[in-house]
Amino acid sequence: MAMDLKKAMAMNVRRARQARELTQEELADRAGLSVRYLGSIERGKVSASVTVLGQVAQASGALTEAHTRLGEALETFTAIQSRFETGRTHLALAELAHAQGNREAATAHANNAYALFMALKIPRYVERTQQFASQCGLVLSNADILHE
């Protein structure tokens, strides 16, 4: 059964990429993935997480699908209390909201990601969130309250 899911995922990722006339290199670069990993997904050799599928959908221009997948990922990571993945997903949702021109959602997700990364003491992601906010002209608060 799991093999069928991998093959279906592989076929869908490849079709979405080809429909947008992107090479694996272009899509991998836009999604922040290695070409090797994307190729493995497209060949059905590995399963991709919902977060990775959301990144691929966003990078390929399928913003509605990206929002749906990232929303599902956020619900899952929040439910299982995976704070790091919750933060990463909030950051991806902030980027998506920015791409869609939704400043309010971008700010809210960026602030949630920032608060989580600060609480977890992960400087790399604190800095990444700060850079994103700065590039987009978003204001990060120092609030410790998360709006998940």
Buried (B, 14 or more C-beta within 10 A) or exposed (E): EEEEEBEEBBEBBBEBBBEEEBEBEBBBBBBEBEBEBBBBBBEBEBBBBBBBBBBBBBBBBBBEBBBBBBBBBBBBBBEEEBBEBBBBBBBBBBBBBBBBEBEEBBBBBBBBBBBBBBEEEBEEBBEBBBEBBEEBEBEBEEEEEBEE
